[in-house]
Amino acid sequence: QVQLVESGGGLVQPGGSLRLSCTASRRIFSIDPMGWYRQAPGKERELVAFITASGRINYADSVKGRFTISRDTGKNTLYLQMNSLKPEDTAVYYCTMKTGSDYWGQGTQVTVSS
């Protein structure tokens, strides 16, 4: 069993930046498939960014060039750097690890509004 805890969400103005963090309860490895999803009100959960077991990184088209996913295995933490934020990025952001079972964090709210 793995617990994932997200942090770093909040209210930001359009054009601003936030960095989300996801800390795992056990050591993470470079081969662990991990990523970020988000769910806006009234919409389905969607992929934002993901690192596969081979290290390939996939981004949703809507965030390419603005968001960057990364991880620090020494800190057991996955990050999502979000720049040039738009109101349509408003959602609850979830961290996930897919190693045999699917593990999810509780989510962190990101609100982009002036």
Residue frames relative to the residue before (quaternion, step in Angstrom):
aa qw qx qy qz dx dy dz
Q 1.0000 0.0000 0.0000 0.0000 0.00 0.00 0.00
V 0.0987 -0.7895 0.6053 0.0241 3.55 -0.96 0.93
Q 0.1929 -0.7539 0.6152 0.1262 3.56 -0.96 0.88
L 0.1345 -0.7746 0.6162 0.0474 3.53 -1.02 0.93
V 0.0683 -0.8042 0.5905 0.0039 3.57 -0.82 0.99
E 0.2105 -0.7882 0.5704 0.0949 3.56 -0.65 1.18
S 0.0371 0.7696 -0.6374 0.0075 3.52 -1.27 0.48
G 0.6288 0.5872 -0.3849 0.3341 3.55 -1.31 0.18
G 0.5020 0.6495 -0.4337 0.3716 3.56 1.24 -0.05
G 0.1942 0.7876 -0.5736 0.1143 3.54 -1.30 0.13
L 0.6030 -0.5295 0.4476 0.3945 3.52 -1.34 -0.32
V 0.0575 0.7934 -0.6006 0.0808 3.56 -0.83 1.01
Q 0.4920 -0.6542 0.4862 0.3059 3.57 -1.13 0.60
P 0.6278 -0.5149 0.4049 0.4205 3.60 -1.16 0.43
G 0.7590 0.3181 -0.2764 0.4963 3.53 -0.96 0.98
G 0.5886 0.6018 -0.3550 0.4066 3.55 1.26 -0.25
S 0.3969 -0.7065 0.5440 0.2176 3.53 -1.40 -0.03
L 0.0185 -0.7508 0.6594 0.0339 3.50 -1.33 0.50
R 0.1665 -0.7465 0.6264 0.1503 3.55 -1.25 0.42
L 0.2135 -0.7695 0.5940 0.0970 3.51 -0.75 1.13
S 0.1525 -0.7680 0.6165 0.0825 3.54 -1.18 0.69
C 0.0783 -0.7606 0.6431 0.0420 3.55 -1.20 0.62
T 0.0882 -0.8146 0.5732 0.0082 3.54 -0.47 1.23
A 0.2898 -0.7746 0.5460 0.1336 3.53 -0.85 1.05
S 0.5265 -0.6613 0.4492 0.2891 3.55 -1.20 0.63
R 0.7509 0.2286 -0.1913 0.5893 3.55 1.28 -0.05
R 0.6942 -0.4622 0.3367 0.4372 3.53 -1.29 0.28
I 0.2207 -0.7540 0.6004 0.1494 3.56 -1.02 0.78
F 0.2699 -0.7646 0.5736 0.1162 3.51 -1.17 0.75
S 0.6353 -0.5612 0.3742 0.3760 3.54 -1.19 0.50
I 0.6761 0.4796 -0.3009 0.4716 3.60 1.17 -0.36
D 0.4909 0.6542 -0.4442 0.3657 3.61 1.23 -0.04
P 0.3310 -0.7224 0.5629 0.2274 3.62 -0.71 0.99
M 0.1114 0.7965 -0.5798 0.1304 3.57 -0.64 1.13
G 0.1236 0.8183 -0.5555 0.0808 3.52 -1.14 0.54
W 0.4520 -0.6535 0.5447 0.2682 3.48 -1.43 -0.15
Y 0.0700 -0.7440 0.6636 0.0362 3.50 -1.15 0.85
R 0.1329 -0.7792 0.6009 0.1188 3.56 -1.27 0.19
Q 0.1261 -0.7757 0.6148 0.0670 3.52 -1.25 0.52
A 0.2028 -0.7702 0.5984 0.0869 3.52 -0.69 1.16
P 0.6539 -0.5187 0.3591 0.4176 3.61 -1.15 0.46
G 0.8372 0.1781 -0.1493 0.4951 3.55 -0.89 0.98
K 0.6882 0.4447 -0.2785 0.5010 3.57 1.27 0.06
E 0.5554 -0.5946 0.4590 0.3567 3.53 -1.29 0.34
R 0.5872 -0.5518 0.4514 0.3834 3.53 -1.27 0.43
E 0.0677 -0.8171 0.5724 -0.0031 3.56 -0.90 0.94
L 0.5667 -0.5933 0.4607 0.3387 3.52 -1.24 0.59
V 0.1949 -0.7536 0.6159 0.1216 3.54 -1.08 0.80
A 0.7635 -0.1970 0.1867 0.5860 3.56 0.75 -1.09
F 0.0174 -0.8153 0.5774 -0.0396 3.55 -1.04 0.78
I 0.2065 -0.7373 0.6293 0.1329 3.54 -1.15 0.74
T 0.2988 -0.7754 0.5298 0.1695 3.59 -0.64 1.10
A 0.7114 -0.4449 0.3275 0.4345 3.57 -1.34 0.13
S 0.6905 0.4610 -0.2736 0.4856 3.59 1.13 -0.61
G 0.5885 -0.6037 0.3581 0.4012 3.56 1.30 -0.04
R 0.4550 0.6729 -0.4610 0.3573 3.56 1.27 0.04
I 0.2220 -0.7761 0.5799 0.1103 3.57 -0.99 0.83
N 0.0968 -0.7819 0.6153 0.0256 3.53 -0.93 0.99
Y 0.1057 -0.7825 0.6120 0.0449 3.54 -1.03 0.86
A 0.5087 -0.5766 0.5309 0.3562 3.52 -1.24 0.49
D 0.5940 -0.5943 0.3992 0.3668 3.59 -1.01 0.75
S 0.6554 0.5600 -0.3084 0.4021 3.55 1.03 -0.82
V 0.7584 0.3574 -0.2036 0.5056 3.61 1.19 -0.40
K 0.4142 0.7214 -0.4694 0.2961 3.61 1.24 -0.10
G 0.8001 0.2615 -0.2194 0.4932 3.52 -0.93 0.98
R 0.7300 0.3792 -0.2303 0.5199 3.57 1.26 -0.26
F 0.7663 0.2937 -0.1499 0.5514 3.60 1.04 -0.79
T 0.0818 -0.7782 0.6209 0.0463 3.55 -1.18 0.66
I 0.2051 -0.7648 0.6016 0.1050 3.55 -0.86 1.03
S 0.1080 0.7791 -0.6117 0.0850 3.55 -1.07 0.77
R 0.1252 -0.7911 0.5878 0.1137 3.59 -1.24 0.13
D 0.2451 -0.7207 0.6339 0.1365 3.46 -1.34 0.55
T 0.2797 -0.7953 0.5121 0.1642 3.58 -0.19 1.25
G 0.6108 0.5660 -0.3544 0.4255 3.59 1.10 -0.55
K 0.7377 0.3512 -0.2020 0.5401 3.57 1.21 -0.55
N 0.4013 -0.7347 0.4594 0.2968 3.59 1.30 0.09
T 0.5670 0.6281 -0.3357 0.4139 3.56 1.13 0.61
L 0.2223 -0.7294 0.6385 0.1041 3.50 -1.14 0.90
Y 0.1645 -0.8037 0.5680 0.0662 3.58 -0.99 0.84
L 0.0768 -0.7372 0.6630 0.1049 3.51 -1.37 0.31
Q 0.1483 -0.7743 0.6126 0.0559 3.54 -0.48 1.24
M 0.0750 -0.8109 0.5802 -0.0145 3.55 -0.66 1.16
N 0.0260 -0.8010 0.5968 -0.0392 3.56 -0.63 1.18
S 0.8192 0.2211 -0.1744 0.4996 3.55 -1.30 0.34
L 0.0971 0.8511 -0.5093 0.0827 3.54 0.94 0.90
K 0.2077 -0.7723 0.5951 0.0795 3.52 -1.16 0.81
P 0.6467 -0.5177 0.3690 0.4215 3.61 -1.12 0.42
E 0.6588 0.5195 -0.3169 0.4424 3.60 1.03 -0.67
D 0.5640 0.5670 -0.3985 0.4491 3.60 1.25 0.01
T 0.4443 0.7009 -0.4475 0.3333 3.58 1.27 -0.12
A 0.3356 0.7129 -0.5413 0.2934 3.57 -0.68 1.12
V 0.4682 -0.5645 0.5599 0.3856 3.50 -1.38 -0.09
Y 0.2125 -0.7906 0.5678 0.0862 3.55 -0.77 1.09
Y 0.1337 -0.8046 0.5784 0.0168 3.54 -0.87 1.09
C 0.3075 -0.7093 0.6085 0.1789 3.50 -1.14 0.78
T 0.0284 -0.8055 0.5918 0.0106 3.58 -1.04 0.70
M 0.1202 -0.7393 0.6569 0.0865 3.51 -1.28 0.58
K 0.1142 -0.8159 0.5661 0.0270 3.56 -0.73 1.05
T 0.2476 0.7567 -0.5524 0.2470 3.55 0.27 1.33
G 0.7950 -0.0887 0.0254 0.5995 3.56 0.25 1.25
S 0.7716 0.0626 -0.0056 0.6330 3.54 0.62 -1.16
D 0.4457 -0.6550 0.5336 0.2959 3.55 -1.29 0.36
Y 0.0807 -0.7859 0.6126 0.0244 3.55 -0.73 1.08
W 0.0922 -0.7977 0.5959 0.0087 3.54 -1.05 0.90
G 0.4090 -0.6676 0.5588 0.2736 3.50 -1.21 0.57
Q 0.6522 -0.5367 0.3731 0.3840 3.55 -1.32 0.04
G 0.5334 -0.6449 0.3890 0.3850 3.57 1.26 -0.26
T 0.1057 -0.7642 0.6323 0.0711 3.52 -1.26 0.54
Q 0.4154 -0.7387 0.4811 0.2242 3.56 -0.84 1.03
V 0.0711 -0.7510 0.6558 0.0295 3.52 -1.06 0.91
T 0.0146 -0.7948 0.6058 -0.0314 3.56 -0.72 1.10
V 0.1034 -0.7855 0.6097 0.0242 3.55 -0.76 1.10
S 0.2876 0.7555 -0.5233 0.2695 3.53 -0.32 1.26
S 0.3656 -0.7066 0.5558 0.2410 3.55 -1.16 0.59
